[in-house]
Structure formats: C-alpha cells, structure tokens
Amino acid sequence: MSGKKINSVTGQVMRESALEARRLQAEWLHLVSTGALPPMEVIQEACTEDGVSLRKLRLFSLLISQPRWGEKKALQVLDLMISVLKVKVDPKEATVGWLVDSRSGGRRVQALVDAMQPREAVWPGFPFAPKPKG
C-alpha cells in the first residue's frame, strides 16, 4: 500500500515540475514575443542550471515568437542552419537542447547565429555591374 502512496506523491511532484517548466517556457517566449529579449538570450539561459527546462523549447517556436517573424522566415533560417550543418533534422522538431548539446562543439549555435544574420540580395548584373546607389 505504501508503494502506491509513493507513486502517487511522485506523480504529483512530476506533474507540478512539468507545469512549472511549461510556465517558465511561456514566460521566456512572451519576453521574446514582446521584443524584450532576443532568442539568443533564451538559448544562453538554457545553458544554465536554472534554465534546463528551456532546453525542451522547439527552435521553431522560439524563432516564430519574435516580432515580425512568421512561419516562412523561421523555416528559412532553420533550413539554412540545417543545410550548413549537413544533418537530418526536422526543422519544426529541433529543440534548444539539441542546439546547445555539447557534443556539437558549438557548431549548431554558430550555424544558427549565421543563419539569423540578414542577407542582402544581389543586384542585377552582379558581380560585373557596380552596386546601384540608393
């Protein structure tokens, strides 16, 4: 009988822990969505002991929560990151934990940072014609 009590208590603790983790994730996503924090700060926090629950956040959710970011832009960034890394990962399933996994040696984070940099479109006649003014 005491085994059921322990399992019941353990289950309750696990549910409360999961609820707290989801609340923390929601708070950080809200800060990103209001523009108060860039996504890289969430990723940095996920690397700390207090931010372990942030590692379960999907990168797609993190990117799409930014102001003026839609599904198309988020997927373009993730697709570019994945193609540079030459890995087979569903862009909508990759998590912050996967990104910061120490086995990647920081390559995944570097690829994401690079993929998030704005790209300038080339102009007509590039590279032989000079860049138009204005």
N, C-alpha and C positions, 0 to 999 in steps of 0.2 A: 504494500500500500504506500509506503514512503517513497518508492520509486516513481509512482505517478505524481506525487506532490513535487518531487524534484523536477520531473519532466515538465510539469505544469508551470512551475516557477521559472525554469529555464526558458520555456517557450514564451512566457510573458516578458522576460528580460530581452529576449531576442527580438520580439515584436517592438518593444519600446526602443531598442537600439536602432532597428531599421527605420522606425518612424523619425527618430532624431537625425539619422543620416539623410533621409529624404528632405527633412526640414532645412538642414544645413545646405544641401544641394540647391534647394529652391531659393534660399536667401542669396547665395552667390550668383545664381543665374539672374535673379532680379537685379542685383547690383550691375551685372554686365548689361542687362537689357535697358537700364536707365542711363548707361554711359558712365556710371560712377567708377567702374573698373574695366580694364581691358582683359580679354580672355587669358593673356599670359600671366596675370596675377593669380587667377584661379589655378592655373597649372602649377605655378610656384607654390601656392598654398597646399596643393595636393601632395607635394613632395615633403611636407612637414608631418610630424606626428599627429597634430591636431586636424590635418586636412585629409586623412586617409579616406574618409567617406567620399571625398570629391573625386577619387580615382575611378569611381563607378560611373561618373558622368560620361555620356557619349560626346565625342568631339563635335559631332553634327549639331547636337542640342546646344552646346556651348557657343559654337560659331553662329548659328542661326538666331541666337538670343541677342546678338549685338544689334544696336540701332542701325537701320538701313541695310541689313543683311537679310537676304531671302534664301530660299532653298537652293536656287541656282548658283548663287555666289558661294555659299558654303560648300556645295558639292564640287564646284570648280577648284576651290582651294584644297579640299581633301583629295580629289582625284590627282591634282598636281603633286601633292605630297606623296601619295601612294606610288605614283609612277616614278618619281625620283628615287624612292626607296626600293623599288622593284620588289614589292611584297604583294601577296594576295590577301587583301583585307576588304571587307565590305565597308565603304566609307560611312555608312549610316550606323555601323556596329562598333567601330573603333572607339575605345574609351580613353579617358585621360590616363588611366593606369597603364594601358598598352603604350601610350605615347611616352610616358616617363619611366618605363621599365628599364632598369639599369643594364640589362643585357644588350640594349641597343646602343649603349655608349653615348647617348645624347644625339644620335643621328636623326631619330624621329622628331625630336623637338626642333632641331636645326632645320629639317625639311619643312616643318610646319611654319616656322618663322619666315623662311624664304618664300614659301607659297603664299603667305599672307601679305607680302610686300606688293604694293601697287605696281602694275606693269604698264608701261607706256606703249601704245600701239605704234607701229611703224607707219611712216608717211608714204604716199605714192612716190615711187622712184627710189626708195631706199634699197640699197646703200649708196647708189650712184648719184642721186639728186640731193642737194642740201636740204636740211630740215626747214620747212616753211616757217616764217615768222608769225607769231600770234597765236 
